[in-house]
Amino acid sequence: MLDTIRVKYPISPDPEQLKHWTHKTTTTETGMRESYIYNPILNNDNVMVRYTYFPLGYDNKPLLTFELSLPKLIYGNNYQMLLSIPTAIKAGNKVLAEVPYAPILDLAEGVLIRLDMCYNHQVGDAVDDYIRAFGNLDYPRRRTKYHRGEGVEFKAIHITTKFYNKQKETGLKEAAGILRQETTILSSKEVQKMLDQKKPTLLHITREFINSYLNNDLEKLTLLNNSIATHDTALKTLCDAHGGDAGIFYYGLLCARTIKSKVSICNDSHMHPRSLDRKLQKIVEPGIALTLTDREEPLSPLQVQL
């Protein structure tokens, strides 16, 4: 449900604690900036937490930021999904209270400035097949970046949605069969906008909200409740839905879309982008995504169900 978070607090560590932090100064456009860094390792050298303290933050007041993976802090790994945010806060606070040379923080009070929302799709041995198929997809106003054999990212300036093989990422056999869907929001303003809160905290996040947000990502990628067809099933589905001649046309368009961008198709066909979008929607209407798989059978539809 949640993975990495970054929160901020308007507080200062005490001078004795700061003796154990790394002091840094950097040059900015407005002059020298002073900071202190502290990255202790917890849970048998498995979990790193990152504290950064600015004696003078952007508003010329003390600012402490804190970043960690919530499931790693609680479970010692980040492939298990959190099921309750209040429970995670309580368990996380208990661990953090034992961190040496750090102020005691309440995770419920930190203002969110980064947020990772995630979901584990259990797809068995088809994880890499999904990832290959996703490399052909578009997310509106984002750039698609396919990392062969690793995952797919749909990147904007401050928000990235990605899908990847969790077992390959963690190296743990317990994560086998997990297709991880993850959306990262890196801008505090985007987090404020997303949660409609001036000072958003973990307590403003609900399972229902994450469920809706991640399903909206799937919908924009044409993946929500739509299967990823094979060449044979795509042709049959489109002909059944639109008739033989139209079905063959839409099948050809689907095949073209898997090897060409929308811009290239418009340029080659002299088609207006809005006209192309309407035709692509005709492919989605019968329940198939705008991509294909080389497996013998279609890939099952995806849906986030927290």
Rosetta blueprint (number, residue, H / E / L):
1 M L
2 L E
3 D E
4 T E
5 I E
6 R E
7 V E
8 K E
9 Y E
10 P L
11 I L
12 S L
13 P L
14 D L
15 P H
16 E H
17 Q H
18 L H
19 K L
20 H L
21 W L
22 T E
23 H E
24 K E
25 T E
26 T E
27 T E
28 T E
29 E L
30 T L
31 G E
32 M E
33 R E
34 E E
35 S E
36 Y E
37 I E
38 Y E
39 N L
40 P L
41 I E
42 L E
43 N L
44 N L
45 D L
46 N L
47 V E
48 M E
49 V L
50 R E
51 Y E
52 T E
53 Y E
54 F E
55 P L
56 L L
57 G L
58 Y L
59 D L
60 N L
61 K L
62 P L
63 L E
64 L E
65 T E
66 F E
67 E E
68 L E
69 S E
70 L H
71 P H
72 K H
73 L H
74 I H
75 Y H
76 G L
77 N L
78 N L
79 Y L
80 Q L
81 M L
82 L L
83 L L
84 S L
85 I H
86 P H
87 T H
88 A H
89 I H
90 K H
91 A H
92 G H
93 N H
94 K H
95 V H
96 L H
97 A L
98 E L
99 V L
100 P L
101 Y L
102 A L
103 P L
104 I L
105 L L
106 D L
107 L L
108 A L
109 E L
110 G L
111 V E
112 L E
113 I E
114 R E
115 L E
116 D E
117 M E
118 C E
119 Y E
120 N E
121 H E
122 Q E
123 V L
124 G H
125 D H
126 A H
127 V H
128 D H
129 D H
130 Y H
131 I H
132 R H
133 A H
134 F H
135 G L
136 N L
137 L L
138 D L
139 Y L
140 P L
141 R L
142 R L
143 R E
144 T E
145 K E
146 Y E
147 H E
148 R L
149 G L
150 E L
151 G E
152 V E
153 E E
154 F E
155 K E
156 A L
157 I L
158 H L
159 I E
160 T E
161 T E
162 K E
163 F E
164 Y E
165 N E
166 K H
167 Q H
168 K H
169 E H
170 T H
171 G L
172 L L
173 K H
174 E H
175 A H
176 A L
177 G L
178 I E
179 L E
180 R E
181 Q E
182 E E
183 T E
184 T E
185 I E
186 L L
187 S L
188 S H
189 K H
190 E H
191 V H
192 Q H
193 K H
194 M H
195 L H
196 D L
197 Q L
198 K L
199 K L
200 P L
201 T L
202 L H
203 L H
204 H H
205 I L
206 T L
207 R H
208 E H
209 F H
210 I H
211 N H
212 S H
213 Y H
214 L H
215 N H
216 N H
217 D H
218 L H
219 E H
220 K H
221 L L
222 T L
223 L L
224 L E
225 N L
226 N L
227 S E
228 I E
229 A E
230 T L
231 H H
232 D H
233 T H
234 A H
235 L H
236 K H
237 T H
238 L H
239 C H
240 D H
241 A H
242 H H
243 G L
244 G H
245 D H
246 A H
247 G H
248 I H
249 F H
250 Y H
251 Y H
252 G H
253 L H
254 L H
255 C H
256 A H
257 R H
258 T H
259 I H
260 K L
261 S L
262 K H
263 V H
264 S H
265 I H
266 C H
267 N H
268 D H
269 S H
270 H L
271 M L
272 H L
273 P H
274 R H
275 S H
276 L H
277 D H
278 R H
279 K H
280 L H
281 Q H
282 K H
283 I H
284 V H
285 E L
286 P L
287 G L
288 I E
289 A E
290 L E
291 T E
292 L E
293 T L
294 D L
295 R L
296 E L
297 E L
298 P L
299 L E
300 S L
301 P L
302 L E
303 Q L
304 V L
305 Q L
306 L L
